[in-house]
Every structure is written in structure tokens, then in C-alpha cells.
């Protein structure tokens, strides 16, 4: 994410330059700055894609090539680290038996576990089963 933030900052500071104003040049410059063995395939694939959409802009469906490339970069590299963290949280999320005592303690323990689960699923872009779905399943099974 630091790379993307630094690149955006550079583009804002140089917004009058031809590279910043031309989305194709901006994409090419961005990909030219990316380093690392694990990025080579992504960069080559997107250079090929950029050639294709430059020849046939209808492939963009009215969107900017920079917006599409930025989304793909986030999905490929930035979201990956967040997904790893969320997977780790899900692995750690094991409901232990509720503490003995009042019913309130039991429910608060369950609620805390549910909230941790919801946050972990959100980071993975997965939905938590909605209460209405649970109610519908309970009604059908009766």
C-alpha cells in the first residue's frame, strides 16, 4: 500500500505533467516503477492488457485505464496481505466455553465472538449470514 500511496502523492504533485494527465502513460509509468520477482507476471499481463485497450477503448466500458489498473493492483497485492491477516484471525477464533456465572456473561462472550467473526469475514469480503437467513432456515427445519 505504501507504494501506491507514494505513487499517488507523486502524481498529485506533478499533476500538470503529461504522464499524470494521460491515463495510458500513467499506467505505463506505474508499472515501470514496480519491482520484484513476484510482480513480473502481473506487470507483463497488464502491459498486454494496456496494449489491447489502447487499440480498442470499448474494452474499458467507459472507465479510465488507470482506475481499472489501480483496482487490479489492490486486488492482487494490497488485499492479499489483508486477507492473510483475516485468515489468521479466523484460525485464532475458537469459541471457548462461556464463563460460569450469570446468563449475561454467557451472552456477552457469544456476542464478542460473533463480532470478531464478522470483522474477520468482512476483511475477506465475505458476508456474515443474515439474521433473516437464520430465521428462515429455523422456520423451514421445524
C-alpha positions in Angstrom: 0.0 0.0 0.0 2.9 2.3 0.7 4.0 2.1 -2.9 0.5 3.1 -4.2 0.3 6.0 -1.7 3.7 7.2 -2.7 2.8 7.0 -6.4 -0.4 8.8 -5.9 1.4 11.5 -4.0 3.9 11.9 -6.8 1.1 12.1 -9.4 -0.7 14.8 -7.4 2.5 16.9 -7.0 3.1 16.5 -10.8 -0.5 16.7 -12.0 0.4 19.2 -14.8 2.8 16.7 -16.4 1.9 14.7 -19.5 2.3 11.4 -17.6 -0.2 12.5 -14.9 -2.8 13.7 -17.4 -2.6 10.8 -19.8 -4.1 7.6 -18.2 -2.2 5.3 -20.6 1.2 7.0 -19.8 0.3 7.0 -16.1 -0.4 3.2 -16.2 2.9 2.5 -18.1 4.9 4.7 -15.7 3.3 3.0 -12.7 4.1 -0.5 -14.0 7.6 0.6 -14.8 8.2 1.5 -11.2 7.1 -1.8 -9.7 10.0 -4.1 -8.8 10.2 -7.7 -7.6 10.1 -11.2 -9.0 6.6 -11.9 -7.8 5.3 -8.8 -9.8 6.8 -9.6 -13.2 3.9 -11.7 -14.4 1.4 -9.1 -13.2 3.2 -6.3 -14.9 3.6 -8.2 -18.2 -0.1 -9.2 -18.2 -1.1 -5.6 -17.6 1.2 -4.2 -20.3 -0.5 -6.6 -22.7 -3.9 -5.5 -21.4 -3.0 -1.9 -21.9 -2.0 -2.5 -25.5 -5.4 -4.2 -26.1 -7.5 -1.4 -24.6 -5.5 1.3 -26.3 -6.3 -0.4 -29.6 -9.9 -1.0 -28.6 -11.1 1.5 -26.0 -14.5 -0.1 -25.9 -12.9 -2.8 -23.8 -12.8 -0.2 -21.0 -16.6 0.2 -20.9 -16.2 3.9 -20.4 -13.8 3.6 -17.5 -10.3 5.0 -17.1 -7.5 2.6 -17.7 -5.8 4.0 -14.6 -8.9 3.2 -12.4 -9.0 -0.4 -13.7 -5.3 -0.9 -13.2 -5.4 0.6 -9.7 -8.2 -1.8 -8.7 -6.3 -4.8 -10.1 -3.2 -3.7 -8.2 -5.1 -3.5 -4.9 -6.8 -6.8 -5.5 -3.6 -8.5 -6.5 -1.2 -7.1 -3.9 -2.8 -4.9 -1.2 -5.8 -7.0 -0.4 -3.7 -10.2 -0.3 -2.0 -9.1 2.9 -5.3 -8.1 4.5 -6.7 -11.5 3.5 -3.8 -13.3 5.1 -4.3 -11.4 8.4 -8.1 -12.1 8.3 -7.4 -15.8 7.7 -5.0 -15.8 10.7 -7.8 -14.2 12.8 -10.3 -16.8 11.8 -7.8 -19.6 12.8 -7.4 -18.0 16.2 -11.1 -17.5 16.6 -12.1 -20.5 18.6 -15.0 -20.2 20.9 -14.1 -21.3 24.4 -16.8 -22.5 26.8 -18.6 -19.5 28.4 -17.5 -18.4 31.8 -19.7 -19.8 34.6 -22.0 -17.3 36.2 -24.9 -15.2 35.0 -26.5 -15.6 31.7 -25.3 -12.1 30.8 -21.7 -13.3 30.9 -22.6 -16.2 28.6 -24.3 -13.9 26.1 -21.6 -11.3 26.2 -19.0 -14.0 25.4 -21.0 -15.2 22.5 -21.6 -11.6 21.2 -17.8 -10.8 21.3 -17.0 -14.0 19.4 -19.7 -13.1 16.8 -18.3 -9.6 16.4 -14.7 -10.9 15.9 -16.0 -13.4 13.3 -17.9 -10.6 11.5 -14.8 -8.4 11.3 -12.7 -11.3 10.0 -15.2 -12.2 7.3 -15.5 -8.5 6.3 -11.8 -8.4 5.7 -12.2 -11.4 3.4 -15.1 -9.7 1.6 -17.4 -12.4 2.8 -20.8 -11.9 4.2 -21.9 -13.0 7.6 -25.2 -15.0 7.4 -28.0 -12.5 7.9 -30.4 -13.0 10.8 -33.3 -13.3 8.4 -31.5 -16.2 6.6 -31.0 -17.9 10.0 -34.7 -17.3 10.9 -35.8 -18.7 7.5 -33.7 -21.8 8.0 -35.0 -22.4 11.5 -38.6 -22.0 10.3 -38.1 -24.4 7.4 -36.5 -27.1 9.6 -39.4 -27.1 12.1 
